[in-house]
Every structure is written in C-alpha cells, then in structure tokens.
Amino acid sequence: MSFRSTKNRDTILPFPGQRALVAPEPLPPVLIVLHQETSTPGRVGNALRALGHPLDIRRPRFGDPLPDTLEQHAGAVIFGGPMSANDSDDYVRREIDWIEIPLREQRPFLGICLGAQMLAKQLGARVAPHHEGRVEVGYYPIRPTAAGHALSPDWPAHVYHWHGEGFQLPRGATLLAEGDDFPVQACRHGHAFGFQFHPDVTYAMMHRWTTRGCARMEQPGAQPRHLHFEGRAMHDTAERAWLTNFIAGWSELAPRAMLDAAE
C-alpha cells in the first residue's frame, strides 16, 4: 500500500488494486482537535482544505464536546500542545478515551506529537520523558523503516520537533520511522497514525513557538533558535512535499472505511 495517489476532478484514484471511487459532494469534514486558544491546524489544515474537506475545529480544553461517532466525518486529527498525555486533567483523559471511537469505527485518525502520545496511551503504550532529560526541539533526522518506505517513498531526512516526551511502540502497531533519542517517530495501527514530529508547523508558527517558548531551547538536546530557521531553509521543502502526499493518501482511507462499514 502506498500513499502515492492522484485526484482527477471528481474521481479519486485510490491505492493500487482498489476500484476508483466517486467523491461525495461535498466532502465530509475532518474533525480537528486543538489545545490552545491561538492554535491552528497549520499545514495539515491547509492540505485538507486544498483537498476539499471542511474543518470541524474543536478545543475540548475550553469546553467543546467531541462527537459520539465519526460517521459524519472523514477522519480526525489531534494536534500537539504544551500539556502531557500523562496529565490528570479531565480533558486530557477524555481525549485519550475518545480515540477509541475512530479506532473502533476504523476512521482515519492522525495524532501529531501530543496527539500521537494520546494514541499510544489509548493503545496501552507508555509515554515518558527521555531517561537523560533530553528533548527534541528543532530539526532532527528520522529513518523510515521498510514499512514506512512501503507506505511512502519520499520521507524527509530531517523533520521539525518540539517535545520532551516520547512513546513506546504500541502493541499491534507498525513502526514507520525511527530516531535517535526518541526511537519511535512514526507508527501506524490500522487507519490510525501517530507522528512524534511536527510536519504541521508553518513559518509563522515557528516564529511564535521559538519566541514564546524560548525557554524550551535551553533544555538538554534542544537547538538554539537560529538553527530552527537554518534547518527550515534546508529541510522544509522535502517535509512539506511529503506531508502533502501523506494527507492526500490518508484522506482517501475515509471512503474505504465507509465502504467497509457498509459491507
């Protein structure tokens, strides 16, 4: 299975070996879960809008409810935030428990950084800081596995990170990409994907994070601010192209899941 796909007007050309599907009009929305008042879905949101998906943006931390089913949604994305998946806040626990819905309904799910750690917790895996207190804040290399290459052949060599915790590979999940200080960088469990890194970050978001979160760059393993922008100049084109291709393939899992549920 590969996330290399092409859309031609109203016809979706799906993964190899699957029949062409006629896209619904209009396309169903994608549920977007954010954790701060000023957060945006960044490049992931831009890519989904470009494909024709409306965004149903909710912030459970500030009282927004999460749906009881994803039958009316093409999928769901839970983004990052400064909190931990190990926090005892009610909204954190509710989000982790809620991930059971896209898993059970086999709807496309994507967790980014905190969202990936929440997925890992839902699947019974451990989320914890690095044993030496190191963080990944800046650009760091990742290595796609054979399964990752089979999914997508054009992984970027370096991706943007902003985290101090990582997660174990959940039981039954497939490792897609690995790293050094935090070995699990990307994984898949059915229609659910988790990325420890941040392909969603735009240039404006990087400016905000490195300004408001400047204290993070003083932690062990973090890169100074100027290296974030030097890294972006070198690595961003590849990361942006890869994300665009991934989101196109990920979104096409929605009609496949809907067909499977109807059969």
Secondary structure, DSSP 8 states (H G I E B T S, - for coil): -----EEETTEEE-STTS--EE--SS---EEEE-SSTT---HHHHHHHHHHT--EEEE-GGGT----S--TTSSEEEE---SS-TT---HHHHHHHHHTHHHHHHT--EEEETHHHHHHHHHTT--EEE-TT---EEEEEE-EE-HHHHHH-S---SEEEEEESEEE---TT-EEEEE-SSSSEEEEEETTEEEESS-TT--HHHHHHHHHHTGGGGGSTT---HHHHHHHHHHHHHHHHHHHHHHHHHHHTHHHHHHHHHH-
